[in-house]
Amino acid sequence: MVVGFTPSLGESLSAIAFGCENRQNYEQHQVVIQEDVYEKVKSAYQLQLLKHFQVQASLNLPIVIDGQV
């Protein structure tokens, strides 16, 4: 763990926190890259999560197991 940052280890976060709005979006987009996560914030909830965990950029690769993301 890095001192000064809030760890997300053990947290359960909804999919919207990572740049897509629902499961279908993750299935369509194999990779979701956000260089500046604050540029396309979709909701106040997402903004709150990003600020809480001090997120600045994001790279997301959905893992699909038995049809579930």
C-alpha positions, 0 to 999 in steps of 0.5 A: 500500500502507498502511504497517503492513498485510500486503498480499495482492497476489499471494497465492493464497487459498482461497475459505473465506477470504472467508466461504463454504465452497465454490463452490456457496455463492458461486453461491447468495449473490451478495454476502457481507457480513461486518461483523465477520469474527471473528464467524463464523470457520469454521476455524482456517485461516480465523482464521489468514488473517484475522489475518495480513492484519489483516482486520476486515470483508469484502465479497465479490462472486463473479466467475463465468466459464464456470461457475467462481467 
